[in-house]
Amino acid sequence: MAGAVPYLSYADAPRAIDWLVQLGFSVVARQDGEDGSVAHCELRLGEVVIMAGSDDSAYTVPALSGQSTGAGVYLVADDVDGMFQRAVTSGGTPVIEPEDTPWGSRRARVLDPGGREWSFGSYVPGG
């Protein structure tokens, strides 16, 4: 068996988790540290699972260069426009407004409150 589950760490993990919940994710499991950090959190949106936690060091998140940080999470979404709107309303930074692409899909991109790149699209990879 093989699978991939993104794991993201944040300087303010509780804020990042709240942002993900506002996008529609549900917290499946969470272990908080005594100091207010998040040791581990699992979140689910449909079949998608994300793991998140607090930074254990002073990591540098890649800066936006043009329309990308060079790495991010891509979520397949039935409602790209709605996902984008929820992401921005709850504290995300718009990067690519919802648009139709020349290859026949709909897409949008934001940076989450921690500066991580999230893309939403109707294209289904491998589908």
WOGILIN-V899477 format. One record per backbone hydrogen bond with DSSP energy under -0.5 kcal/mol. CO is the residue of the C=O (numbers start at 1). NH is the residue of the N-H. If there is no record, write none. Layout:
co/nh
CO/NH
CO/NH
//
This chain:
co/nh
6/51
8/53
10/13
10/55
12/16
13/17
14/18
15/19
16/20
17/21
18/22
19/23
20/24
20/25
21/24
26/28
26/44
29/42
31/39
31/40
33/36
37/33
37/39
38/54
40/31
41/52
42/28
42/29
43/50
44/26
45/48
48/45
49/6
50/43
51/8
52/41
53/10
57/59
59/61
65/67
65/68
68/65
71/117
73/75
73/119
74/76
75/121
78/80
79/83
80/84
81/85
82/86
83/87
84/88
85/89
86/90
87/92
88/91
92/94
93/111
96/109
99/107
101/104
105/101
106/122
107/99
108/120
109/95
109/96
110/118
111/93
112/115
116/112
117/73
118/110
119/75
120/108
121/77
123/125
124/127
//
